[in-house]
């Protein structure tokens, strides 16, 4: 089966996010399982605090290139759902200790967790789609990743991949994107990919996994070369060193006063906010939680409070306010007033605006009441786009359908 991971109507600019311990978890997926996993990731919204059941159209998983699904396709989907709902991820919660007394023949592998990925998966013939939900045990690895140790990937890059192993290797390399290289032991990499029992000959692992990933990732922003390393006193290949072009990473900041240093970052440095907190703020800006001007607004407002003697340490209050969105409603009101003040005085017919979240809620209600069996994209086209509405985003990245006079 060939074809893209998602339909062309999907928002390819979306960011998919995982905590790094999930990126580095041990699990093996088939191509169908990986397509389902990525499709579910793409439906997580940054404001989600819990997992929801989602509908994944069949054609999105089996990539049918326009033909009708066959009985064999549905049999594959059923087998895939059976396997993926029973599959567990192995997540290392601590590295193996370097020195610890052990009994003869005993090997300490460090702490780990075995976590089920899926809560359930079912098929709906009415919608020709899978109904799926993540298990709550992976909530901390996928939801509310505003700060800390996580990796984000552009969906548009994943759309170029086909092999399940290529998806995993892309995520593993993207985690170290700012360094431009990453080295794995051969056994370590096979274990991460769920291939512990496969490819006893390295030559076959090279051909069927590494070379395939190299060919597919060459179409992305993470094209790589790899070096095979033999350790002193050993035979065969023990390590693989991936080398690729450095990406601008979430763990590196522009130098103070540099031409590329944004104003919000300089303002935080000026009040002695730590680099770690600046990185966290930058991650939230990159994820679209708020725009950079919001940071400047918070600093200006809290400086007034400090000058009035109402707060003592400015940096801590600023970081706390940004982290918890304390000033965001006030900022949005001021932003709206400023935009209205800049509009011409002559009479003007206001545009008709519906937030995309409200549109989707209306669609889900219509589906629930069995008023439609359309896909959301078809519903959106018929009810809104065909009537002259257009999809637009404001400065904060909030999506809506808008009809102007």
Secondary structure, 3 states (H helix, E strand, C coil): CCCCCCCCCCCCCCEEEEEHHHHCCECCCCHHHHHHHHHHHHCCCCCCCCCCCEEEEHHHHHCCCCCCCCHHHHHHHHHHHHHHCCCEEEEECCCCCCCCCCCCCCCCCCCEEEEECEEEEEEECCCCEEEEEECHHHHHHHCCCCCCCEEEEEHHHHCCCCCHHHHHHHHHHHHCCCCCEEEEEHHHHHHHCCCCCCCCCHHHHHHHHHHHHHHHHCCCCCCEEEEEECCCCCCCCCEEEEEECCCCCCCCCCCCCCCCCCHHHHHHHHCCCCHHHHHHHHHHHHCCCCCHHHHHHHHHHHHHHHHCCCCCCHHHHHHHHHHCCCCHHHHHHHHHHHHHHCCCCCCCCCCEEEEHHHHHHHHHHHHHCCCCCCCHHHHHHHHCHHHCCEEEECCCCCEEEEECC
